[in-house]
Every structure is written in structure tokens, then in C-alpha cells.
Amino acid sequence: MQLKYNRQKSLGSSIFKFLLKLILLVIILIFVIFLIEKITFPSPEKKYQIDVTNEIKKL
């Protein structure tokens, strides 16, 4: 019969893996935000001015 040696992960390696994943996630989020800022979304050419005073008087 062969005994299995199950080593538990040390606390330091668990924290290191968690921090590494967290740093990668933050870097990816910053990169995505940077790319979204580079996209130019169309803006309306005409400013709309709606008069709502008549609507307020009806209420």
C-alpha cells in the first residue's frame, strides 16, 4: 500500500496567487477603460430646447 502525501498550500502562496490575480484583473480593467476612452461616440449636432412650462401648468 502506498501512502499519499497531501501537502497543504501555505498561506503565503495562497495570498501571493490571490494578489497576482487581483493585479492582473486591475491591469485588464485599466486597459479596457483606456480603450473605451479612445472610442469617439457621436454627439448630437443640434441642441434641443424643450419648453415644459405649459406642461407644468397643466399639472
C-alpha positions as a Markdown table, in Angstrom:
| # | Residue | x | y | z |
|---|---|---|---|---|
| 1 | Met | 0.0 | 0.0 | 0.0 |
| 2 | Gln | 1.3 | 3.4 | -0.9 |
| 3 | Leu | 0.6 | 6.4 | 1.3 |
| 4 | Lys | -0.3 | 9.7 | -0.3 |
| 5 | Tyr | 1.4 | 12.8 | 0.9 |
| 6 | Asn | -1.0 | 15.7 | 0.7 |
| 7 | Arg | 0.8 | 19.0 | 1.4 |
| 8 | Gln | -1.4 | 21.8 | 2.3 |
| 9 | Lys | -0.8 | 25.1 | 0.5 |
| 10 | Ser | 1.0 | 27.6 | 2.6 |
| 11 | Leu | -0.7 | 30.8 | 3.5 |
| 12 | Gly | 1.9 | 32.8 | 1.7 |
| 13 | Ser | 1.5 | 31.1 | -1.6 |
| 14 | Ser | -2.3 | 31.4 | -1.4 |
| 15 | Ile | -2.1 | 35.1 | -0.7 |
| 16 | Phe | 0.5 | 35.5 | -3.5 |
| 17 | Lys | -1.7 | 33.8 | -6.0 |
| 18 | Phe | -4.7 | 35.9 | -4.9 |
| 19 | Leu | -2.7 | 39.2 | -5.2 |
| 20 | Leu | -1.4 | 38.1 | -8.6 |
| 21 | Lys | -4.9 | 37.5 | -9.9 |
| 22 | Leu | -6.1 | 40.8 | -8.4 |
| 23 | Ile | -3.3 | 42.8 | -10.0 |
| 24 | Leu | -3.9 | 41.2 | -13.4 |
| 25 | Leu | -7.6 | 42.0 | -13.1 |
| 26 | Val | -6.9 | 45.6 | -12.3 |
| 27 | Ile | -4.4 | 45.9 | -15.2 |
| 28 | Ile | -7.0 | 44.5 | -17.6 |
| 29 | Leu | -9.7 | 46.9 | -16.3 |
| 30 | Ile | -7.4 | 49.9 | -16.7 |
| 31 | Phe | -6.6 | 48.7 | -20.2 |
| 32 | Val | -10.3 | 48.3 | -21.1 |
| 33 | Ile | -11.1 | 51.8 | -19.7 |
| 34 | Phe | -8.2 | 53.2 | -21.7 |
| 35 | Leu | -9.5 | 51.6 | -24.9 |
| 36 | Ile | -13.1 | 52.8 | -24.3 |
| 37 | Glu | -11.9 | 56.4 | -23.9 |
| 38 | Lys | -10.2 | 56.2 | -27.3 |
| 39 | Ile | -13.6 | 55.5 | -29.0 |
| 40 | Thr | -15.3 | 58.6 | -30.2 |
| 41 | Phe | -19.0 | 58.4 | -29.8 |
| 42 | Pro | -21.2 | 60.6 | -32.0 |
| 43 | Ser | -22.6 | 63.6 | -30.2 |
| 44 | Pro | -25.8 | 65.4 | -31.3 |
| 45 | Glu | -25.3 | 68.3 | -33.6 |
| 46 | Lys | -28.3 | 70.2 | -32.6 |
| 47 | Lys | -29.1 | 71.2 | -29.1 |
| 48 | Tyr | -32.8 | 70.6 | -28.3 |
| 49 | Gln | -34.6 | 73.1 | -26.1 |
| 50 | Ile | -37.9 | 71.9 | -24.9 |
| 51 | Asp | -40.3 | 74.3 | -23.3 |
| 52 | Val | -42.1 | 72.5 | -20.4 |
| 53 | Thr | -43.7 | 75.5 | -18.7 |
| 54 | Asn | -47.0 | 74.6 | -20.4 |
| 55 | Glu | -46.8 | 71.0 | -19.2 |
| 56 | Ile | -46.1 | 72.2 | -15.6 |
| 57 | Lys | -49.2 | 74.5 | -15.7 |
| 58 | Lys | -51.4 | 71.5 | -16.7 |
| 59 | Leu | -50.3 | 69.5 | -13.6 |
